[in-house]
Amino acid sequence: MNVGIVGLGLIGGSMAKSIKARTGHTVFGADLDAETMTLARMCGAIDAPLTDENLPQCGLILIAIRPGAAVEWVRAHGAQISKTAIAVDLCGVKRVVVEAIAPLAEQHSFAYIGGHPMAGRERGGFTASSEDLYVGASMILTPDKRTDMKLLETLQAFFLDLGFARLTFSQPEEHDRIIAFTSQLAHIVSSAYVKSPEAQRRRGFSAGSFQDMTRVARLDEDMWTELFLADADYLVKELDIFIRHLTDYSDALKSRDAERIRALLKEGRELKASAGGN
């Protein structure tokens, strides 16, 4: 099968490397950065650039760019996508993307499904991509009324071949609600945490806790601004809940209320235990 990948950053680049390392598929790739394209060709992550000529030959198209750019790419290239092809966007939010791309797919008669690989690193770009990024990860898909079982079986086989441990099915609304808590809130908290003046004076005093809290503060502010705004309704709700809980701890400390502090910590420990795993 010919696989077209739009965007060869961390996510798209890792898809390309995984496909070439683990399958016999041919990969055509596109990226706006000329150096990225050169690196991708030199290391064998792609077989050739994705062009207007070979796009119609692709049976699967993975769109690994920012939400707004993904919609614009499909709008510009939808007529060139084969009617037998499957297009999957890999954006970190789903409602705004699916709502825009699904009608375009219907208009041009190709199959489309929203996707989101639950894997990442604090550093982006093709140089951070890896053929094993997706090993053990979950691949989220958002099927709709047009999605048939054969399509899901094709995608399941494909993504499992790349090392994904499972497929998780969700509706765009549910995806965005949950991801606001599991991903977006964590990035905001990390970004806010490193703004303490002590962050610059902590050398020799930091270990795993500090590293865990600050890892995702190394974010791409342009991409995450777009993701945050696309999910602002759910993200604000989670942020407000978090602020209320922080206030509980602050109030207990100000009043030197040992029992209240102990109760808050115990509650957090027990909730983490009941949630289990990652």
N, C-alpha and C positions, 0 to 999 in steps of 0.2 A: 504494500500500500504506500502511496505517496502521502506524506504528512507535511502540511504547510504550517509554519510557526511564525506568527506576527509578533515581534518583540523578542529580543534575545538577551534580556536582563537576567536577574537571578532566577525567576520562575521559567521564562521561556528558554533560557540557556540551559537550565537543568533538565527541562523536558527534552530538548534536542540531544543533550549528552546521554540521557537515560535511554532514549529511543535507539540511538546508535550503538550503545553499549549492550543493550538487552534484547533488541529485536532485529529483524532484517528489513525494516521499513526504510524507505528513502525519505530524507528530510530536506525540504526547501525552507530556508529561513529569511526573514526580513528584519532589518533594524535600521533606524535613522542614522545611527552612528557608524561611520565608515570603518573605524578601528575595530569595533565589535564585529562587524562583518568579516574583516580580515582574520581576526583571531578565531572566529567560528569556523571559517574555511580551513585555516592552517591546522587546527587541532582535530578536525574531522567531525565536529558537532553537527555540521550541515553538509549536504552533498553539493548544493548549489543555492544561489539566491532564489528567493520566491519572487516570481515575476508575473506580469500580466499573461505571459505565454503559458507558464506551467501551473498557475493557480487553478484553471479549470480541470487539470489532471489530478488534483488532490482529493483523496477520499475523506480526509480528516483535516480540519483546519483548527488550530489552537491559537486563540487570540490572547496574548499575554502582555497587554499594555494597559494604561490607565482607563478608567471607565469611559470618560468622555471621548478619548481617542479611539477606544474600541468601537463605540457606536459610529463614530465618523468613518472609521475604516470599513465597516460593514456597509454603511450607506454608500461609500464610494466604490466598493468592489463587489457588492452583492450580486450584480448581474453577471459577474464572471465566475461565480461559484457554481460548481456542477450541481445539478438537481439531485444527484445521487450522493452528494457529500454530506458530512456532518460537521457543523461548526460548533465549537465549544469556547466560550469566553472563560478566562481564568481570573477575572477581576475579584477584588476583595469585598465588593458590595454587589448585591444582586438585583434589588428592585428597579433602580434607575436603568440598569443595563438591560435586563430582561424585557422591561416594558418598551424599550426602544428597539432592541434587536429582533425580538420575536415577530413583530409585524413585518419587518424587512425580510426575514426568512420566509414568512408565508407568502409575501409578495413575489419573491424570486424562487419559491418552491424547493428550497433546500432545508434539510433538518438542522435544528438548532436547539441547544440545551445550555443553560447556565452552569458554570462550574467554579469551584474554588478549592485548590489543593491546600490542605492544612499543613503546610511546611514552610519554613523560611529561615532566614538568618538576619543578624543585625546589619550586615553589610550587603548592599545590592550590586547590580551590574553583572555582566557576563563573567568577569574574572572571579566572582564569588560563587558562580554556579557550579554544580557538581552532579555527577551521574548517580549519586546515591542520596540526593536530597530527599527523595520521596519514599525511601525504604521505611516501611512500617507506618507511613502516614495514612490519613483518611482523605479521600477525594469526595468532596461534596458535589452533588448534582441536583439541579432543580427541574425535574420533568414537569411537563404540563399536558394538556389534553391531546396535543399532537404527538407526544412521545410514545413510540410503540416499543414492545418488548424486545424486538430484534435490535433496535438501536441501543437499548440499555445493555443487552448481552454483548454487543460489539464493543461498547465503551468499557464494560466491566473487564473483558478479556484484555483490552488494550492497557488500561490503567494498572491492572494486577501484574501484567508483564513488566511494568516499569518499577515495580517494587511496592506499590501501595498495598496496605494491609486490608483495606475495606473501602467500599463505596457507601456513602451516607446520602440518603435522599431527603430533600427538604423543599419547602416552598420559599420563594424569595423573601417573603415577609418574615417567616420564622428564621431564616438564615441571618438576615440583617439584625433582628432582635437579639439573637444569641451572640453573634459576632461582635456586637457593640460591647458586650460584657467580656467575652473571652479574649478578644484581641485589641480592639480600639481603646477601651478603658485602660488596659495595661500600658499602652503606649503613652497615653496622657499622664498617667501616674508616674511612669518612669521619667518622662520629660520634666515634670514638675519637681520630682524628688531631687534631681541633680542640680536644681537651681539654688539650693542652700549654699551659703558661703562656705560651709564646712566641706563641701564636695571638693573644693580646691586645696583644702588643708588636711586631707584624710590619709595621705600617703603613710604607710606603715601601720595604719589603723583599720584597714579594710580587708575583708575576706569574701567568703562565698555569698553572704547576705547582700553586701553592697554590689557585687557583680551581678547577682540575679536581678536586683532591683533596677540596675542601670543599663543592662544589656541592650534593651530595645530603644533607649534614648538616642542611639545612633540611627536615627530615622531619616528618610527622605521627606523633608517638610512639604515639598510640592505635592508628592503623591498622597501623603497622609492627610493633608488639608482637604484634598478632593474626596478621599474616603470618609473623613469625619463629617464633612458637609452633606454628603449623600446619605448619611445615616444619622443626621443630627438629632432627629426626634428620639430614637432609642438611646443614643449615646448620652444625651442630656439627662434622661431618666436614670441611667446607670451612674452617671457622675453625681447627680443629686443624692442618690442613695449612698454612695461612697462618702460624700461629704458629711452626711448625717451620722454615719458610723464613726468617722474620724472625730466629729464633734463630741460623740459619747466618750471616746478615749480622752480627749482634751479636757472635758469637764471633770472626769474622774480624777485626772492627774492634778488639776488645779485645786480640787478640794481635798487632795491627799486621801482619797477614798480607796483603801486597799481592797476591800471586799468587792467594790464595783469593778476595779481593774481586774481582779482575779476572775470575776464572773464574765467580763468581756473576753478575756483571753481564753477561758475555758469554752465559751460559746464558739469562738472562732476555731479552736482546735477540734471540737466535736463536729462542727459543720464540715471542716476539711476532711475529717475521717469518714463522714457519711457520704461525701461526694466521691471519694475514692479516686484512684489513678491520677491521670493528668487532666 
